């Protein structure tokens, strides 16, 4: 591979100005300003929903802007292959699992491989690139991707992104999340090497120490904008946390004791064994009538905890009560598209309403009327579910769970993309139902929602990073805890 | 085309309309009268029974299909006659056939649920298994149906086949089960959105188990009765694979799952049986008949999946009506008619 040294002029390689991107009512980017120079490593940090992913999708040409401009090496609109010279290694691997490593390389880099007899060329290029980045990798080009352990898949993903003839900008999205020890060092050595040849690298990571040790500058995103840019040498982890909206309470927050607190009187109905970030055994527990939050950066194990409680048969879990689940992905996991609001609402409650398996239509109707009225569902009980707005659909799906006789309700980040008014109604519903003795376990990617909880477990890499009680639950503390790195975890 | 949205005619009526059109054409072509209908109602119940099982399977969502019905049907026939002959009891014969259908469905289910083989492949494998057993059984097969059962299946007091009434009652039972029980609601919920229904508390394993077992048992039972009506044969069920899927689709059941139309199966079955008779009348050969049937299924699927001009997303109007002009066209082009030929095709010797 030859790496072209970038344009000799002083113009930055990447110039984003006034970038605005909205999805429905959600403003993902609200006027981003960013410059990346050739031969520079830019760290990018920010909490959930700060707009990092949207910005990276924009730079790799997957998204178009609603407003503003982006200019990468002279190109202002992405072509069929995105912006030329921009490659991205995705956190959730973009590899096709049923293909071999070699085939995946061809899929992604066909333009730089021979058109015929590409097998050997693709295999050679991936072996040599893997060898260059991770000298001790041991991955064969003919191995199937789904046979590889996750760390190796991540290595291939990174190598895949770099196999091109004209690399100008490499975006690494959480590249070290599944790598360990020496692999991390190898990767960053390679990043420094790329930098020396004039390639720009954007490193998105939650690992502050890595960001600070590798980057030249660090950009902090918050609420869809770049709020500050720091020279890596002149800034500390605490400064970055502050800029993201965290509190400088690292030590105090970590000192919060684990385990049950306050309300000792009511019985524990859910008990999930976990480990803390420092490797000690702990538990996520929920008492009758409690609202328990699972917070932290998205994808750090919160959904796995819900899944363990929902299936509730993996031996280690203790769940006393019947359960209902409110999924976040309405379209795929929520609505029953052929049915009206009424049947969508009653499906979970049917068996408890029926007599010997025979449906009791009058009882169903009463239940539907009660919930349609209570949650003010637009269109009423006979409306088609697909005709409702997202917020009203979500009301129906929440009502489905609460209308059942389940004692424990699991919420899987269900209020994403729901309007403020609906959210307020549903928060109130959650508190009311908890007051009636139901237990709520609630994963949310929006930290501010967690204030409605009695207790919040902040998860990091599948482990418990900390617990917050009552008034301790603030955006700032959750953010701070989300980034807590223990000695064992920091490679 | 716009007023389609406002139509509230149930989806199953279109298949009856199609059957009615073919009946009229048959009358026009060959004259005849109630006898044609009696014959159709004598033959239709076997297809309806298989179709009901197939409908339940297809209602559980895209990808769910039982392609083993044809071979299970044939095996059911052989088993029931063999056991009936050996024990002297036709009841035991039918029970044995149902047990065979049950056992074969268990094989399909094990592959679908535990090994996660796509249903079409799993039931195809079961189909081969059933076929192998049938061929073994058929070697030097001697046996004939119990005269009591045979008499019942052939009886039609006042032109109304008794067996058809029994199957009609069963159809109503299935309709009630789907509409008025928790099981029915859960099955249909599973069919329209598998993941959503599982989060709503519907068990995938239970749902799939019930529908595949029902399909296998009904196919074997239908085969057993059909063999008692005529004679057991390894080839007896062959037509029932395409036909069972076709009558389900033409009857208005969504191939993508979540909506069942048991009544429509009667319309579909009568349509097909009358169509067979009519095509025989006008001299179409077997291959031609199958091509036309296949075309009808594709036409219905094509229309049901939303041809742009119709633009129907809601489950209000069924597109089967649009196939009618084609049915009329193709059938009207024939020339030689003989009601006896129709009868020959319908009655099995």
Interface residues (C-beta under 8 A of the other chain):
Chain A: X324 X325 X326 X327 X332 X333 X334 X335 X336 X337 X338 X339 X343 X347 X348 X350 X351 X354 X357 X358 X359 X384 X386 X400 X404
Chain B: X180 X181 X182 X183 X185 X186 X188 X189 X192 X193 X195 X196 X197 X199 X200 X201 X202 X254 X258 X259 X313 X314 X315
